[in-house]
Amino acid sequence: MKDIIEYTKLAASTIKEIADAAETPFLALTASLTMAILGSFEAEKSNMDRWAATTKQIHEILCIIVTLHTKSSVLSHAMLFAIKEFTNTLQQLLASIKIQQGMGKIKQLFRQATITSRLEACKSTLKGNLETFRAFLQAHLGHEVDQLSTAAEDYHKQLLTLISSSLPMVDSDHSTSVTGTLSNFTTSTSSLSLIPSAPHIFHGRELELQKIVKTLMGEHARIAILGTGGMGKTSLALAALHQHEITAKYSQQHFIACHSVKNCTQLLSLVASHVGLEAGRPRASRRIADYFMAKPHTLLILDNFETPWESTESRSEVEDFLSLLGEVPQLAIIITMRGTERPAKMKWSRPFLGPLKTLSESEAHQIFSDIAGTLHNDEQVKALLDLTGNLPLAVSLMANVASYESCESILAQWKTSSTTLLTAGSDTTSSLDISIQLSFESPRMTADARNLLSLLSLLPDGLSDSELVQSELPIPDILSTKITLLQTSLAYMDNTRRIKVLVPIQECITRVAPPSEAMKFAFRQHIHALLQLGSSMPSGGMGSPEFLAQASPNLGNISSILSDTLHRECPDEIKNIRSIINFNTVFRMKNGGPSPLMLQLDKSINCWKGEKIHREYLLEIIYSAPHYMDLLNMEEKIEAGNQAHQAAPEEEQARWYYGLGLHYQNVVHDLARALEYQKALLDLKGLQDFSTIGHAWRLLASIMEIMGRHAEARTSSTKAREYLELTDDLHGQAQALLIELRACYSLGDFAEAGRLCSKAQGLLEDCGLQSGTTAKTVQNHKAEIHLLKTEYLAAQKINLTLLDSLAGNPSPSTDRAYAHINLALIEIATISDSASVNAHLEAARAEFTRYHYTPGFEHCDIVVADLHLAEKNYVQGRKALLECLAAPKAVDETVMFCMERLADFSYGMNDLSTTLNWTVVYLGLALKSKNLLHIMKSFRCLGDIFVGQGDEATAFSLFNIALDGFNFMDIHQCKADCMFRIAGILEHRGQNTTAAEVLYKARPLFERSSQLKDVAKVDAKLAALDSAESPRITSEATAGVEVQPIAV
């Protein structure tokens, strides 16, 4: 048994390495779950052999996955679904083992039948998983036998791949040739990549290049490069961008391809995403302008700007945005646009750069020779160039064809095709179409290559090799077909190794040779499977990092292929609508806003009233509500949803009520309505979906927490865990524990909160999510507990570690913001370094701004108030506290923070009478919220008031009561503060020896809470007491003595 466990550990380690290298979904979780299960088996020691068969099955499945992944780095959707099911089985098995091992022997005796049943079910499912993987392996081995006969042909194709990778590729909208390799020229997420390289072949635009460089070296450069398609506008812009003096002046450079955005909203989302701002947030144009305003000299190139500008509905908004960018003095702007008209509302640099013209004969000939070589007949070359009209892209395409075929053969083909192709006219645009079609109809282009090019013309994001294989298009040897497209320069590989089609070619092919229904249908099936895979991810669903890594490079493709289904009748209509709904989930999680397809779907979805798909649509609208509040009548949608779900199955009703609970809690902030819908969910009599019930209790607990009803929040959270345990939902249990532990430390039970924190961390480790978002939240809470207990150094360490773990993630994060808030508070509580505090505050505010999280600014304001008090600027501190209290929606946490300081007479912000009033209010609020920490702090504040009034006896009693509470909560600084005050009263009574004993016990508490100034005060007081009369009392004499309240 020990040997098979070691072999299985080795297989799991290999799976982990594959997961890290290939980013295959589920594999990282599979590896961690396997290691956790093996650890549980080993823990049984004497009874370990009973797991031998199970371990062997897991080992065999892991080996099959390794074998198949080694043979092919691309796994089919069916294989990925099988891995997902295997992962689910491992999760259930681990949960069952953990439950059994966590029980005592008596409990196991009573629940033996249930435990055995669950374990047997897991073993049966595992056996089914093994049969599935054996079938995959058998099919793959049969395929390998077929491949042996074509080994020589495969080797030849590999050589072609190597050769093609060194060939010059066609650049977008070429200036003079199009052989510059494009880096991320188009699309959704890939627009965040590297700056495209300079064109390798560049002739005929030297004068324009000089003008652009001269303008850029001046101030306020605003340049529009105009011309027809294929005239070389993009290459000219890139040539200017890569000039040495330009790169020296503009330390920040952004190249943004705009061809995939259709209006101002999409343009703002694209630019915001490119510069690292959260897309889809209010006042996006101002946030983008502010971003550039805060940067040094920056060059911004907006390529294919005609696409968002041409729409008459949004043209004015687009021009307003461009004008707003034009107000940033250190921002230089270049746009490339088809046509001869510049956008209005922008003060363009003078003199204007005129629309680009065609090349001279010599310049066109030079480009042709650079690409096709010089061994061609000059008269035939001239004849070919005459046909191109010396349009740069047409010249480049024609030269590329000539590099593989004779000029004579090309001229013969032209004679047969020009009769039909020239019927639309013989201008330069028609000449471009002819050049593209000539390449399209070249003998080197197979039928499969034409089909693939037609489909790629519909996919702005292009496709990776793995996606080409996974999509299972009706093309037998698709990777060889890809090579054909690269060799004819009708497609190119970008920096992320995705095959793409240039914009002019996209437009031409889409018009003259659109993809067949069979190709579109096959690719839609791939999209359906991809989105279905996302909805079944074990943690986070569509928002899980594993799925987003797969989906993000394809957002433009998915949008394009699904948009096509909205404009005509398509088979599998319900599948298409469901994919649009699922895509909206992905889109809003990635870009912070909804997909435009959902609004288009809104016009036709009503024909499905009464169907499940209509209810799914309404539920997704509810989840997207923050983005639709100004676009749709949400109350009307909610009413429609309520009616639609009246006769729906109870599981659907439950999901609807749950969505409404989230909506009213997080969007409308109507806790009463949120509470109403969660109770309606829990009142569903026939509901057997324990997962939904568990999450409903968790949401109910969250609502109670916000309402300050912490005891009820704790009870509801416990209930949630009971249901989620029945479904083996370890992640859900961990999320419920977070609410429960927050309720514990709100009630002052920090020891229990710490225990629950560790339990939540253990659950996340058991389900392989120890590095996920929830795990970071657990660490945040652990830091919060240390902070509340005044263990500042421990809290500081956790927060710094958390910031390090988030350093590589550019997305806005409240975890990152609150780490900065906590670090600022720690600085104030310990060394009061105002520069460091302000740096943390600035970082937190920036994060809250990006996330549009307004409650966060309130927390920043209370930190500012606390800093004023630490710097003894009491007037400003008092003013800041009162302003925080006066905020329209000040939360309980903010109110109690301010009340604690206003009630503290030691700050000297108010006279004794005014401070007493604040203290009474503080105590009343603390008692109402049942918050033990604030109750004890208010007693300590009252004690200070009575000392000020000369009533030491009452003050002494209050300090002892507070000390008793702080002892229970183990809050070091608060204990020491009370003891210091008690020692003062004892000294005043003449009980110097007892006072010294108390101070010696207070000193290590001040040290542990990093209160070095207070330690110095204690030392000074001890020295005074020692010199006065009392015998020297050493710290050794009181070492190990537990701190207890002093008897009154």
Secondary structure, DSSP 8 states (H G I E B T S, - for coil): -HHHHHHHHHHHHHHHHHHHHH--TTHHHHHHHHHHHHHHHHHHGGGGGGGHHHHHHHHHHHHHHHHHHHH-S---HHHHHHHHHHHHHHHHHHHHHHHHHHS-HHHHHHTHHHHHHHHHHHHHHHHHHHHHHHHHHHHHHHHHHHHHTTHHHHHHHHHHHHHHHTS----TT-SS---S--SS-S-TTGGGS------SS--S-HHHHHHHHHHHHSSS-EEEEEESTTSSHHHHHHHHHTSHHHHHH-SEEEEEE-TT--SHHHHHHHHHHHTT--TT-TTHHHHHHHHHHTSSSEEEEEETTHHHHH-TTTHHHHHHHHHHHHT-TTEEEEEEEEBS---TTS---SS---------HHHHHHHHHHHH-S-S-HHHHHHHHHHHTT-HHHHHHHHHHHTTS-HHHHHHHHHHHHHHHGGG-SSHHHHHHHHHHHHHTSTT--HHHHHHHHHHTT-TT-B-HHHHHHTT-S-TTHHHHHHHHHHTTSSEE-TTS-EE--HHHHHHHHHHS---HHHHHHHHHHHHHHHHHHHT-TTTGGGSHHHHHHHGGGHHHHHHHHHHHHTS--SSHHHHHHHHHHHHHHHHHHHSS--HHHHHHHTTGGGGTTSHHHHHHHHHHHHTHHHHTTTS-HHHHHHHHHHHTTTS-HHHHHHHHHHHHHIIIIIS--HHHHHHHHHHHHT-TT---HHHHHHHHHHHHHHHHHTT-HHHHHHHHHHHHHHHHHTT-HHHHHHHHHHHHHHHHHTT-HHHHHHHHHHHHHHHHHTT-TTSHHHHHHHHHHHHHHHHTT-HHHHHHHHHHHHHHHTT--S--HHHHHHHHHHHHHHHHHT--HHHHHHHHHHHHHHHHHHT-HHHHHHHHHHHHHHHHHTT-HHHHHHHHHHHHTSTT--HHHHHHHHHHHT-GGG-SS-HHHHHHHHHHHHHHHHHHT-HHHHHHHHHHHHHHHHHTT-HHHHHHHHHHHHHHHHHHT-HHHHHHHHHHHHHHHHHTT-HHHHHHHHHHHHHHHHHTT-HHHHHHHHHHHHHHHHHT-----GGGGTT--------
